[in-house]
Amino acid sequence: MPTPTATAETPELARENAVFRKVVLRIVPFLILCYVFSYLDRVNVGFAKLQMSDDLGLSEAAYGLGAGLFFIGYFLFEVPSNLMLQRVGARTWIARIMITWGLVSGAFSFVTNETTFYVLRFLLGAAEAGFYPGVILYCTYWFPSHRRARVIAMFMSAIPVAGIFGNPLSGWIMDTFDGVSGWQGWQWMFLLEAVPALLIGVATLFYLDNGVRGAKWLSEEEKDIVEAAIARDTAHQEHGRVWDGFRDPKVWLMCLIYFCFVMGQYALTFWMPTFVKSTGIDDTLTIGVLSAVPFVAALIAMNLFGRSADKRRERRWHLVVPSLMGALGFSLAAGWSGSTILSLIALSFAAAGVLTCAPLFWSLPTAFLGGTAAAAGLALINSVGNLAGFVSPYMIGGLKDATGSTSIPMYVLALSLVIGAAAVLTTKKDVVNR
């Protein structure tokens, strides 16, 4: 049976489209704002490294270990956090997550040694656990699967946006505030970039609705339209209980695929400033500006691929192509490390591919997981996959210490993306192409 590519717009469909546009405009920009500061507080340690490693005496491997410890805390608390979100409601729980991680992120200003760095990275992961899969779960309350890839791509635009604006901002703070009141630039960066998470966390309590029925900004007719679309979409879902999500082999296949993609994602976000610096750039602000370039390419690619995937209702090749793009980009970056311009071109290709994979990936498990199993299954996939966030920076740091080169880690990252692409091709069309 051929994959549908387009549907004639009847008056009913036109009305439904209008309602979902209204839902998108109300929910998605706010979630993007939340994720921008979530991601910035998670990865700004990559910029702090440029000064902090010397101040604290951190080796490349020690930095990589500390960066990765975030994901151990994330892994341990991910599933309980997502189940709690379903129990108490998205508004309360997402606000709790943001306020907690803002406090922990600000505490990095007071790091004085390797041990406190490790402890706070672990606590930051524990604090933030549940945010990302919680938002993915929250989107299933509002959007049927054939509208979800584009919405998740819009939400995940926060990652490149955090890179585009966060990298120059971090560089500027570290340059401008270095030495003010006796603090180093990296200490000011952690403190100032934690404040928005606290403020937005409080705003979440007043802005988000837990579900369609509680949305005062929708009329009763509009609520019925949204709920009917979701009911039609969830009729095919297979699971309803917590442990069903853990027992399904498809869930574990999703874990493998996501692990491979996350390997590349966090290599970029934690090591991008270091990659740029290794081409011969020393000025912190210049490194920040140049580090933003690959994220511009990623922002464009993410939304083009997401729009195309929803229009054609095709998922597999829309995942395979960008993952192979990312593998090619890392391979080229390994060979072009001596040139700033060529390295930026290669890293832009890598970023466009790798960061496009994540939003498109989540349309796969949400196509077959439903009920409480969705809360547990999505959190399991995200937590296991995000263990690559521990493996990737630690692997890069260890290999960089051992070899003095970034080329070998780049080739390992490329191989990981090829394995992920091959695993995607084993999924069944009738499950994911909806």
C-alpha positions as CSV (number, residue, x, y, z in Angstrom):
1,M,0.0,0.0,0.0
2,P,1.6,3.3,-1.0
3,T,2.4,5.9,1.6
4,P,-0.1,8.8,1.6
5,T,1.4,12.0,0.6
6,A,-1.4,14.5,0.9
7,T,-5.1,14.8,1.8
8,A,-7.6,17.0,0.1
9,E,-8.7,19.7,2.5
10,T,-12.4,19.2,3.3
11,P,-14.3,21.8,5.4
12,E,-14.0,19.5,8.4
13,L,-10.2,19.0,7.8
14,A,-9.8,22.8,7.4
15,R,-11.5,23.4,10.7
16,E,-9.4,20.7,12.4
17,N,-6.2,22.3,10.9
18,A,-7.2,25.7,12.3
19,V,-7.8,24.3,15.7
20,F,-4.4,22.5,15.8
21,R,-2.7,25.7,14.6
22,K,-4.2,27.4,17.6
23,V,-2.9,24.6,19.9
24,V,0.5,24.9,18.4
25,L,0.7,28.6,18.9
26,R,-0.4,28.4,22.5
27,I,1.8,25.4,23.7
28,V,4.9,25.0,21.5
29,P,6.6,28.4,21.8
30,F,6.5,28.2,25.6
31,L,7.8,24.6,25.6
32,I,10.6,25.7,23.2
33,L,11.5,28.5,25.6
34,C,11.7,26.0,28.5
35,Y,13.9,23.7,26.5
36,V,16.3,26.4,25.3
37,F,17.3,27.1,28.9
38,S,17.1,23.4,29.9
39,Y,19.6,22.6,27.2
40,L,21.7,25.7,27.8
41,D,22.1,24.8,31.5
42,R,22.9,21.2,30.6
43,V,25.7,21.9,28.1
44,N,27.1,25.3,29.0
45,V,29.7,23.3,30.9
46,G,31.3,22.9,27.4
47,F,32.1,26.6,27.4
48,A,33.0,26.7,31.1
49,K,35.6,24.1,30.2
50,L,37.7,26.6,28.3
51,Q,38.5,28.4,31.7
52,M,37.3,26.0,34.4
53,S,39.6,23.1,33.4
54,D,42.7,25.1,34.1
55,D,41.3,26.6,37.3
56,L,40.3,23.3,38.8
57,G,43.1,21.2,37.2
58,L,40.7,19.0,35.2
59,S,42.2,16.6,32.6
60,E,40.3,16.0,29.3
61,A,39.1,12.6,30.6
62,A,38.0,14.2,34.0
63,Y,36.0,16.8,32.2
64,G,34.4,14.1,30.0
65,L,33.5,12.1,33.0
66,G,32.0,15.0,34.8
67,A,30.0,16.1,31.7
68,G,28.7,12.5,31.3
69,L,27.8,12.0,35.0
70,F,24.8,14.2,34.3
71,F,23.3,11.3,32.4
72,I,23.7,8.8,35.2
73,G,21.5,10.9,37.4
74,Y,19.2,11.4,34.4
75,F,19.0,7.6,33.8
76,L,18.2,6.7,37.4
77,F,15.4,9.2,37.9
78,E,13.9,9.4,34.4
79,V,11.2,6.7,34.6
80,P,10.0,7.7,38.2
81,S,9.9,11.3,37.1
82,N,7.8,10.6,34.1
83,L,5.3,8.5,36.0
84,M,5.1,11.2,38.6
85,L,4.3,13.7,35.8
86,Q,1.4,11.6,34.7
87,R,0.2,11.3,38.3
88,V,0.4,15.0,39.4
89,G,0.0,16.7,36.0
90,A,2.4,18.3,33.6
91,R,2.0,21.9,34.9
92,T,3.2,21.1,38.5
93,W,5.9,18.6,37.6
94,I,7.5,20.5,34.7
95,A,7.6,23.6,37.0
96,R,9.2,21.5,39.8
97,I,11.8,20.2,37.3
98,M,12.8,23.7,36.0
99,I,13.0,25.3,39.4
100,T,15.2,22.5,40.8
101,W,17.6,22.4,37.9
102,G,17.9,26.2,38.0
103,L,19.0,26.0,41.6
104,V,21.5,23.2,40.9
105,S,22.9,24.9,37.8
106,G,23.5,28.1,39.7
107,A,25.4,26.1,42.3
108,F,28.1,25.3,39.8
109,S,29.4,28.9,40.4
110,F,30.8,27.5,43.7
111,V,32.6,24.5,42.3
112,T,36.1,24.4,43.8
113,N,37.4,20.9,42.9
114,E,36.9,17.8,40.8
115,T,34.7,16.1,43.4
116,T,32.1,18.9,43.7
117,F,32.1,19.1,39.9
118,Y,31.2,15.4,39.7
119,V,28.5,15.7,42.4
120,L,26.8,18.7,40.9
121,R,26.7,17.2,37.4
122,F,25.0,14.1,38.8
123,L,22.5,16.2,40.8
124,L,21.8,18.3,37.7
125,G,20.9,15.1,35.8
126,A,18.7,14.0,38.7
127,A,16.9,17.4,38.8
128,E,16.3,17.6,35.1
129,A,15.2,13.9,34.7
130,G,11.8,13.6,33.2
131,F,11.6,17.0,31.5
132,Y,12.3,15.9,27.9
133,P,10.3,12.6,27.8
134,G,7.6,14.4,29.9
135,V,7.2,17.0,27.1
136,I,7.1,14.2,24.5
137,L,4.4,12.5,26.6
138,Y,2.6,15.9,27.0
139,C,2.6,16.3,23.2
140,T,0.7,13.0,22.9
141,Y,-2.1,14.6,24.9
142,W,-2.5,17.3,22.3
143,F,-1.5,16.0,18.9
144,P,-2.2,12.8,16.9
145,S,0.9,11.0,15.5
146,H,0.6,12.4,12.0
147,R,1.0,16.0,13.4
148,R,3.6,15.1,16.0
149,A,6.9,15.0,14.0
150,R,6.6,18.6,12.9
151,V,5.6,19.7,16.5
152,I,8.5,17.8,18.1
153,A,10.8,19.2,15.4
154,M,9.7,22.7,16.4
155,F,10.1,21.9,20.1
156,M,13.6,20.4,19.5
157,S,14.6,23.5,17.5
158,A,15.5,24.7,21.0
159,I,18.7,22.6,20.8
160,P,20.2,24.6,17.8
161,V,18.6,27.8,19.2
162,A,20.4,27.2,22.5
163,G,23.6,26.8,20.4
164,I,23.0,29.8,18.2
165,F,22.3,32.2,21.0
166,G,23.8,30.3,24.0
167,N,27.3,29.9,22.7
168,P,27.9,33.6,21.9
169,L,26.1,34.5,25.1
170,S,28.4,32.2,27.2
171,G,31.5,33.5,25.4
172,W,30.4,37.1,26.1
173,I,29.6,36.5,29.8
174,M,32.9,34.8,30.3
175,D,34.8,37.6,28.6
176,T,32.9,40.5,30.1
177,F,32.5,39.4,33.7
178,D,35.8,37.7,34.2
179,G,37.3,39.1,37.4
180,V,34.2,41.0,38.5
181,S,33.9,40.7,42.3
182,G,36.7,38.3,42.3
183,W,34.8,35.6,40.4
184,Q,36.0,33.9,37.2
185,G,34.0,34.3,34.0
186,W,32.8,30.7,34.1
187,Q,31.4,31.2,37.6
188,W,29.3,34.2,36.4
189,M,28.2,32.3,33.4
190,F,26.7,29.5,35.5
191,L,25.0,31.9,37.8
192,L,23.5,34.2,35.2
193,E,22.3,31.4,32.9
194,A,20.5,29.7,35.8
195,V,18.2,32.6,36.5
196,P,15.8,32.2,33.4
197,A,15.1,28.5,34.4
198,L,13.9,29.7,37.8
199,L,11.7,32.4,36.4
200,I,10.2,30.3,33.6
201,G,9.6,27.5,36.1
202,V,7.4,29.8,38.2
203,A,5.6,31.0,35.0
204,T,4.8,27.3,34.1
205,L,2.5,27.1,37.1
206,F,0.3,29.8,35.6
207,Y,0.6,29.1,31.9
208,L,0.5,25.3,31.1
209,D,-2.7,23.2,31.2
210,N,-2.6,19.5,32.2
211,G,-4.8,18.5,29.3
212,V,-7.3,19.4,26.7
213,R,-10.3,19.6,29.0
214,G,-8.6,22.1,31.3
215,A,-7.7,24.5,28.4
216,K,-9.9,27.6,28.9
217,W,-8.5,29.1,25.7
218,L,-10.3,26.4,23.7
219,S,-14.0,26.4,23.1
220,E,-16.0,23.2,23.8
221,E,-16.2,22.5,20.0
222,E,-12.5,22.9,19.7
223,K,-11.8,20.6,22.6
224,D,-14.1,18.0,21.0
225,I,-12.2,18.2,17.7
226,V,-8.8,17.7,19.4
227,E,-10.0,14.8,21.5
228,A,-11.7,13.1,18.5
229,A,-8.5,13.4,16.4
230,I,-6.4,11.9,19.3
231,A,-9.0,9.1,19.9
232,R,-8.8,8.1,16.2
233,D,-5.1,8.0,16.4
234,T,-4.7,6.0,19.6
235,A,-7.2,3.3,18.6
236,H,-4.3,1.2,17.2
237,Q,-1.9,1.5,20.2
238,E,-1.0,-1.7,21.8
239,H,-0.1,-1.1,25.5
240,G,-1.8,0.3,28.5
241,R,0.1,-0.9,31.6
242,V,3.5,0.2,32.9
243,W,5.4,-3.1,32.5
244,D,4.1,-3.7,28.9
245,G,6.4,-0.9,27.7
246,F,9.4,-2.7,29.4
247,R,8.6,-6.1,27.9
248,D,8.1,-5.0,24.2
249,P,11.2,-5.8,22.0
250,K,10.3,-2.8,19.9
251,V,10.9,-0.5,22.9
252,W,14.4,-2.0,23.3
253,L,15.1,-1.5,19.6
254,M,14.1,2.1,20.0
255,C,16.6,2.3,22.9
256,L,19.4,1.1,20.6
257,I,18.5,3.5,17.8
258,Y,18.3,6.5,20.2
259,F,21.5,5.6,21.9
260,C,23.3,5.7,18.6
261,F,21.9,9.1,17.7
262,V,22.6,10.6,21.1
263,M,26.2,9.6,20.8
264,G,26.6,12.2,18.1
265,Q,24.3,14.8,19.6
266,Y,26.2,15.2,22.8
267,A,29.6,15.0,21.1
268,L,28.6,18.2,19.4
269,T,27.0,20.0,22.3
270,F,29.7,19.2,24.9
271,W,32.8,19.4,22.7
272,M,31.9,22.0,20.0
273,P,33.8,24.9,21.6
274,T,36.8,22.5,22.0
275,F,36.5,21.4,18.4
276,V,36.5,25.0,17.2
277,K,39.4,26.0,19.5
278,S,41.5,23.1,18.1
279,T,41.4,24.7,14.6
280,G,43.6,27.6,16.0
281,I,41.0,30.0,17.5
282,D,41.8,31.3,21.0
283,D,39.4,34.2,21.7
284,T,36.5,33.0,23.8
285,L,33.9,35.3,22.1
286,T,35.0,34.3,18.6
287,I,34.8,30.6,19.6
288,G,31.2,31.3,20.8
289,V,30.2,32.9,17.5
290,L,31.8,30.3,15.3
291,S,30.3,27.5,17.5
292,A,26.9,28.8,16.6
293,V,27.3,28.3,12.9
294,P,26.6,24.5,12.8
295,F,23.5,25.0,14.9
296,V,22.0,27.4,12.3
297,A,22.4,24.6,9.7
298,A,20.7,22.2,12.2
299,L,17.8,24.5,12.8
300,I,17.0,24.7,9.1
301,A,17.4,20.9,8.5
302,M,15.3,19.9,11.5
303,N,12.3,21.8,10.4
304,L,12.6,20.9,6.7
305,F,12.8,17.2,7.5
306,G,10.0,17.3,10.1
307,R,7.6,19.1,7.7
308,S,8.5,16.5,5.0
309,A,8.0,13.5,7.3
310,D,4.5,14.7,8.4
311,K,3.5,15.6,4.8
312,R,4.5,12.1,3.4
313,R,3.7,10.2,6.6
314,E,7.0,8.4,6.2
315,R,9.5,8.0,9.1
316,R,12.2,5.5,8.3
317,W,14.0,7.2,5.4
318,H,13.5,10.6,7.0
319,L,15.6,9.2,9.8
320,V,18.2,7.2,7.8
321,V,19.2,10.1,5.5
322,P,20.0,12.6,8.3
323,S,21.8,10.0,10.4
324,L,24.1,9.2,7.4
325,M,24.5,12.9,6.8
326,G,25.8,13.2,10.4
327,A,28.2,10.2,9.9
328,L,29.6,11.9,6.8
329,G,30.0,15.2,8.6
330,F,32.0,13.7,11.5
331,S,34.2,11.7,9.0
332,L,34.9,14.9,7.1
333,A,35.6,16.9,10.3
334,A,38.2,14.2,11.3
335,G,40.1,14.9,8.1
336,W,39.7,18.7,8.0
337,S,40.6,19.5,11.6
338,G,43.5,21.8,10.4
339,S,41.2,24.3,8.8
340,T,38.7,26.4,10.6
341,I,36.5,27.0,7.5
342,L,36.5,23.4,6.4
343,S,35.9,22.1,9.9
344,L,32.9,24.4,10.3
345,I,31.5,23.1,7.0
346,A,31.9,19.5,8.2
347,L,30.5,20.2,11.7
348,S,27.6,22.0,10.1
349,F,26.8,18.9,8.1
350,A,27.2,16.7,11.2
351,A,25.0,19.0,13.3
352,A,22.3,19.2,10.6
353,G,22.2,15.4,10.4
354,V,22.5,14.5,14.1
355,L,20.1,17.1,15.5
356,T,17.5,16.3,12.9
357,C,17.4,12.6,14.0
358,A,16.1,13.3,17.5
359,P,12.7,14.9,16.7
360,L,12.0,12.5,13.9
361,F,13.0,9.5,16.1
362,W,10.2,10.3,18.7
363,S,7.5,9.8,16.1
364,L,8.5,6.0,16.1
365,P,7.8,5.0,19.7
366,T,4.8,7.3,20.1
367,A,3.2,5.6,17.1
368,F,2.8,2.3,19.0
369,L,3.0,3.1,22.8
370,G,-0.2,4.2,24.6
371,G,-1.6,4.6,28.1
372,T,0.6,4.3,31.2
373,A,3.0,2.3,29.1
374,A,3.8,5.4,27.1
375,A,4.9,7.3,30.2
376,A,7.2,4.4,31.2
377,G,8.3,3.4,27.7
378,L,9.2,6.9,26.6
379,A,11.1,7.5,29.8
380,L,12.9,4.2,29.4
381,I,13.9,4.9,25.8
382,N,15.1,8.4,26.7
383,S,17.0,7.3,29.8
384,V,18.7,4.3,28.2
385,G,19.4,6.3,25.0
386,N,20.8,9.2,27.0
387,L,23.4,6.9,28.6
388,A,25.2,7.8,25.4
389,G,25.4,11.2,26.8
390,F,27.7,9.7,29.5
391,V,29.6,7.4,27.1
392,S,30.1,10.0,24.3
393,P,31.9,12.9,26.2
394,Y,33.9,10.4,28.4
395,M,34.9,8.4,25.3
396,I,36.0,11.6,23.4
397,G,38.0,12.9,26.5
398,G,39.7,9.5,27.1
399,L,40.7,9.0,23.4
400,K,41.8,12.7,23.2
401,D,44.0,12.2,26.3
402,A,45.4,8.9,24.9
403,T,46.0,10.0,21.3
404,G,46.2,13.8,21.4
405,S,43.8,13.9,18.4
406,T,40.1,14.3,17.9
407,S,40.1,12.3,14.6
408,I,39.6,8.8,16.1
409,P,36.6,9.9,18.3
410,M,35.1,11.5,15.2
411,Y,35.2,8.2,13.3
412,V,33.7,6.3,16.3
413,L,30.8,8.8,16.3
414,A,30.3,8.3,12.5
415,L,30.2,4.5,13.0
416,S,27.6,4.9,15.8
417,L,25.3,6.9,13.4
418,V,25.7,4.2,10.7
419,I,24.6,1.5,13.2
420,G,21.6,3.7,14.2
421,A,20.6,4.1,10.5
422,A,20.8,0.3,10.0
423,A,18.6,-0.3,13.1
424,V,16.0,2.1,11.8
425,L,15.7,0.1,8.6
426,T,14.7,-3.0,10.6
427,T,11.5,-1.3,11.9
428,K,8.2,-2.2,10.2
429,K,6.6,0.3,7.8
430,D,3.0,-0.3,9.1
431,V,4.1,0.6,12.7
432,V,6.0,3.8,12.0
433,N,4.5,5.3,8.9
434,R,1.3,6.8,10.2
